[in-house]
């Protein structure tokens, strides 16, 4: 199977996983990226079985609306039953690196408001140690250079993602050459830097389940 076929398989598996959870008043959290887009397309086939969604980006919100799926502002929602999103990397503890699509802050907020976080990815994303994928850090624009200097002190090589402005109006620094042996500690350290909005480590609140597309089929992995 190609990588695109693996992504399609996990998107379908994610819909099958959440179908038993759906009721007339259920709100589904929806992530951002290529795998999440496939999930949205599959979810649309069952749009009559739940109330609506909260999206982690403007792009996902538009895709959902194009399918005729209601999209709610998070401030007007009491509960998100389940959140489904992809990842750029996952370890076996289901600590993740996310943010390749620059939606990490809203993704992390929606995760924090969700009862369950279902991560969907192809087998290339599962690693023993996080850090081969550069760690995205969302920063307030005026603090970009200051934050970059602090990230160097933590052992990383930050690179400004030129031409990218997040949905929140901020900038992204991609931090290379990190071997992330303690993801929870590093997530906390980076978030403590003045000028950082958040970083792409989802370790303090990891995924609850990983649906992993492999050549042998979709595997369900729990920490």
Secondary structure by P-SEA (a helix, b strand, c coil): ccaaaaaaaaaaaaaaaacccccccbbbbbbbcaaaaaaaaaaaaacccccccccccaaaaaaaaaacbbbbccccccccccccccccccccccccccccccaaaaaaaaaaaccbbbbbbccccccccccccbbbbbbcccaaaaaaaaaaaacccccccccccccccbbbbbbcccccccaaaaaaaaaacccccccccccccccccccccccccbbbbcc
